[in-house]
Amino acid sequence: MPAIEPDGRNVSVMIPTFNCAPYLRETLQSLQAQGEALAAAQIEVIDDCSTKDDPESVVKELWPGRVSFFRQPNNVGMVANFNTCLHRAQGQWIHILHGDDYM
């Protein structure tokens, strides 16, 4: 099998989140700071039906049109939300970046 080199076009950065919109802001800003390294990467926030804040508004404010947003129709729990990240990822390299982490 040939080696797969991550080059941005085959990378998915999937961000599971639940009730952490203030931290999500910092997470997305840390991705923006990566510059061109992630220009072609898929970046998507997967929200587990947050009840205390609105992560979609953070995505739209910070990176409209660049970062995709998916909201679970109901709270499915952490493991199922991670699995949704994996199912939605399109890249050969998948980075699960939690909604309160930095890159």
Beta strands, then each sheet from edge to edge (+ up, - down):
strand 1: 11-17
strand 2: 42-47
strand 3: 68-71
strand 4: 93-96
sheet 1: 3+ 2+ 1+ 4+
end
